[in-house]
């Protein structure tokens, strides 16, 4: 990939910032609740915004394809 090195660097930085860069053997003695989770890093309105964006991303193209199929069927079979 063209930007693979940059993606790897960004991923490594995120893992270091979240404290996930340790190997499982190093985490053995630590309490799992001390490792930051994604939910803790999300802001208050992020989850509804993500759900809405996902819904719109899936729902609108599905409605468009369904409308196209119904339109073609109406034209082919003369249903008015």
Protein Blocks (a to p, Z undefined) as FASTA:
>chain_A
ZZlmmmmmmmmmmmmmnopmbcfklmmmpcfklpccfklmpcfklmmmmmmmmmmmmmmm
mmmmmmmmmmmmmmmnopZZ
